[in-house]
Amino acid sequence: MTRPVPQPPQQRLFSRRRVERTALALIGLGLLMMAQPFFMVLFTYSLLVTLIGTVGFALSNYLPE
């Protein structure tokens, strides 16, 4: 008799680690967009990007590991 070969665990699209990292990257990007003095369009969307990152980070607590 042969043993079945164990399969690697499947990667989830919305795993907690991936969503947390993406949300933290968005928060950092939003802060950089807010602090730069050169392009008004980046400053205009910086609060939106930061808020999306913050909401994503808060919602990541409800995702499975």
N, C-alpha and C positions, 0 to 999 in steps of 0.2 A: 504494500500500500504506500502511496505517496502522499505527502502532506500538501495541502493547498498553499500556494504562494500568497503571503499577506500583501494586501493592496495598500498603497500609501493613502493617507487621508486626503479627501478632496478639499481643495481650497474653496472657501465660500467667497462670494463676491462682496458681501457685506459683513466681513468678520470684524470683530471689535478692534483688533490691532490695526487693520488697514484703514478703518474709518477714523480712528483716533489720530493716526499719523497724517492722514489727509486733512483733517480738521485743524490740527496744529500747524500744518504747512499753510493753510488758508489764513489762519490768524496771523502768522508771521508775515505772510505776503501782504495782508491788509495793513498791518502796522508799517511795513516798509513803504507801501503806496501812500500812506498818510504822512509819512515823515519826509518824503522827497519833495524838493521845491521846484521841479522843472516842468512837469506835465500836469496841467489842471485836470485832464480827463482821468488820470490815475488817482488823483486826490478825490475826485467826485465819486468814484466807485469804491474807495477804500473802506468806508463804513459798511457798505453792503457786503463786501468780501469778508470783513472781520466778523460781522454778525452771522453770516452763513457758516463760517468756521466755528463760532461759539455754539450755535445751535447744533451743528453736527457733533461737536465734542460732547455736549450735554446728552444728545440722543444715543451716543455710542455706548453709554452705560447700560442700555437696555438690550444690546445685541449679545448673542452668545460668544463665548471665547472662540 
